[in-house]
Amino acid sequence: MTVVHEAPVGDEIPEIPADAHGRVAELHELRDQVRRGPSEKATEAQHAKGKLTARERIELLLDEGSFREVEPLRRHRATGFGLEAKKPHTDGVVVGWGTV
């Protein structure tokens, strides 16, 4: 199995837990961060415009548990306009499929 670690952004060097329990806890925290969105500020800005986040719209459209997200931990690869320094795990695009 090949393990690929993304290069840290700026001076940010992530601390990697040494044991499996620490890695699993880190993954759960990362998934929680993704569900919350890129930041509280970004969510508030979206709400101030009278809009919902992508996940909030999906929750309104579909029955609970009927949507399976594809690659929620993906990051964009865009460059220019300072985007290379901002790589949230979510940037308003949620891709997946509904289940029956």
C-alpha positions as CSV (number, residue, x, y, z in Angstrom):
1,M,0.0,0.0,0.0
2,T,1.3,3.4,-0.9
3,V,0.7,6.3,1.5
4,V,0.8,9.7,0.0
5,H,0.9,12.8,2.3
6,E,0.1,16.2,0.8
7,A,2.7,18.9,1.3
8,P,1.8,21.2,4.1
9,V,0.6,24.7,3.2
10,G,3.0,27.5,4.3
11,D,4.7,26.8,7.6
12,E,1.9,24.5,8.7
13,I,3.4,21.0,9.6
14,P,0.8,18.5,10.7
15,E,1.6,16.4,13.7
16,I,1.2,12.7,12.8
17,P,0.1,10.4,15.6
18,A,2.3,7.4,16.0
19,D,-0.3,4.8,16.8
20,A,-3.3,3.5,14.9
21,H,-5.8,4.8,17.4
22,G,-4.4,8.3,17.0
23,R,-4.6,8.0,13.2
24,V,-8.2,6.9,13.4
25,A,-9.1,9.8,15.8
26,E,-7.3,12.2,13.4
27,L,-9.4,10.8,10.5
28,H,-12.7,11.3,12.5
29,E,-11.7,14.8,13.4
30,L,-10.9,15.6,9.7
31,R,-14.3,14.2,8.6
32,D,-16.0,16.4,11.2
33,Q,-14.2,19.4,9.9
34,V,-15.2,18.6,6.4
35,R,-18.9,18.3,7.4
36,R,-18.7,21.7,9.2
37,G,-17.3,23.3,6.0
38,P,-14.2,25.3,5.2
39,S,-14.7,27.7,8.1
40,E,-17.4,29.3,10.4
41,K,-16.7,32.6,8.6
42,A,-17.3,31.1,5.2
43,T,-20.6,29.6,6.4
44,E,-21.7,32.8,7.9
45,A,-20.8,34.7,4.7
46,Q,-23.0,32.2,2.7
47,H,-25.9,32.7,5.1
48,A,-25.5,36.5,5.1
49,K,-26.1,36.3,1.3
50,G,-29.3,34.4,1.9
51,K,-27.8,31.2,0.7
52,L,-27.3,27.7,2.2
53,T,-24.1,25.7,2.0
54,A,-23.9,22.8,-0.5
55,R,-24.4,20.2,2.3
56,E,-27.4,22.1,3.7
57,R,-29.0,22.2,0.3
58,I,-28.5,18.4,-0.1
59,E,-30.0,17.8,3.3
60,L,-33.1,19.7,2.2
61,L,-33.4,17.9,-1.1
62,L,-32.8,14.3,-0.1
63,D,-33.9,11.9,2.6
64,E,-31.5,11.4,5.5
65,G,-29.0,8.7,4.8
66,S,-29.9,8.5,1.1
67,F,-26.8,10.5,-0.2
68,R,-23.3,9.0,-0.5
69,E,-20.6,11.6,-0.9
70,V,-17.7,10.8,-3.2
71,E,-14.2,11.8,-2.0
72,P,-15.1,14.3,0.7
73,L,-11.5,14.8,1.6
74,R,-10.4,15.9,-1.9
75,R,-8.8,19.3,-2.3
76,H,-8.7,21.6,-5.3
77,R,-5.5,22.0,-7.4
78,A,-6.2,25.5,-8.7
79,T,-3.5,28.1,-8.7
80,G,-3.5,31.8,-9.1
81,F,-5.3,34.5,-7.1
82,G,-3.8,33.1,-3.9
83,L,-5.7,29.8,-4.2
84,E,-2.6,27.7,-3.8
85,A,-2.4,28.9,-0.2
86,K,-6.1,28.1,0.5
87,K,-6.9,24.4,0.1
88,P,-9.9,23.5,2.3
89,H,-11.2,20.0,2.0
90,T,-14.4,21.4,0.7
91,D,-15.0,24.5,-1.4
92,G,-18.7,24.4,-2.2
93,V,-18.7,21.3,-4.4
94,V,-20.2,18.2,-3.0
95,V,-20.4,15.2,-5.4
96,G,-22.1,11.9,-4.7
97,W,-25.2,9.8,-5.5
98,G,-28.5,9.0,-4.0
99,T,-29.5,5.6,-2.8
100,V,-32.8,3.9,-2.7
